[in-house]
């Protein structure tokens, strides 16, 4: 269910994910499901490292 992307016109909604920041939402279109999983893992890992650094 990609209803949360209803306002975004993506050539491939299954490979589209969003990254929310304080200022805006970035929509990313991965070239493959494997790449999307890697990108999300790296973004989440980086975000966790950043919050630990800020403590």
C-alpha positions in Angstrom: 0.0 0.0 0.0 1.7 3.2 -1.2 -1.2 5.5 -0.4 1.2 7.9 1.4 2.9 8.5 -2.0 -0.4 9.5 -3.6 0.8 13.1 -3.9 4.1 12.0 -5.5 4.3 11.0 -9.2 6.9 8.2 -9.2 7.8 6.0 -12.2 8.1 3.1 -9.7 6.3 3.6 -6.4 7.5 0.2 -5.1 11.1 1.5 -5.2 10.3 5.0 -3.8 10.9 5.9 -0.2 11.0 9.1 1.7 13.5 10.7 4.0 12.0 13.4 6.3 14.1 16.2 7.6 13.1 19.3 9.7 12.8 21.3 6.5 11.3 19.0 3.9 10.7 15.5 2.7 13.1 14.0 0.1 11.7 11.3 -2.1 14.2 8.7 -3.3 13.8 6.3 -6.2 16.1 3.3 -6.0 17.2 1.4 -9.1 16.3 -2.0 -7.5 14.8 -3.5 -4.3 18.2 -4.5 -3.1 19.6 -1.0 -3.6 16.6 0.4 -1.7 17.2 -1.9 1.3 20.9 -0.9 1.3 20.1 2.9 1.1 17.6 2.6 3.9 20.0 0.7 6.1 22.8 3.2 5.5 20.4 6.2 6.2 19.1 4.6 9.4 22.6 3.6 10.6 23.9 7.1 9.9 20.9 8.7 11.7 21.5 6.5 14.8 25.2 7.4 14.8 24.3 11.1 14.6 21.9 10.9 17.6 24.5 9.0 19.6 27.1 11.6 18.7 24.8 14.4 19.9 24.3 13.0 23.4 
